[in-house]
Amino acid sequence: IQLSSDKPPMDVGFGLKKGKHTIEVDSLSWTDIIDKAVSKGSDYIKSDCEGGEKYLTDIKDSDLQKISKWVIETHTAEIRNSMERKFEKAGFNVQTVKIKSNNHDLALVKAIFE
């Protein structure tokens, strides 16, 4: 994928705001990540991908269920709420722990499929 920023690559804050600087990076879809984890015998994923977790809502419930334990860090109430709804809809037991922060609405969404 290609990312753009108002700051040059490797600068603090690269990617926070779109701009004239670009960089191309390799990426994996959530389905690719899940399949790799399953192929290695993992049943746990911890995600801290600075907003990328919102794309989990596009995954089929049956693919999410391939991993029985998830911990997802969220930075906004909107993403947190969508993660809670998605995992509950997929049949997971969901618990959210809010993290005290001055700058963000940080939380950990824990989801267990039994």
MOMOZI-V731928 format. One line per field, one symbol per residue. ss: DSSP state (a for helix, b for strand, c for the rest). phi: phi as a letter, one per 30 degrees, with the letter a starting at -180 (. if undefined). burial: + if it has 24 or more other ideal C-beta (glycine too) atoms within 12 Angstrom, else -. Layout:
BEGIN
ss=???
phi=???
burial=???
END
This chain:
BEGIN
ss=cbbbbcccccccccccccccbbbbcccccaaaaaaaaaaccccbbbbccccaaaaaaaccaaaaccccbbbbbbccaaaaaaaaaaaaacccbbbbbbccccccccbbbbbbcc
phi=.ccbadcdeidejejdbdaddbbcbdbbdddddddddddcidbbbccbchjdddddddddedddddcdbbbbdbcbdddedddeddddddjddcbccdcdadcbcdacccbbcc
burial=--------------+--------------+--++--+-------+-+----++++++-+----++++++++++++---++-+++-++--+-+-+-+----------+++++-+-
END
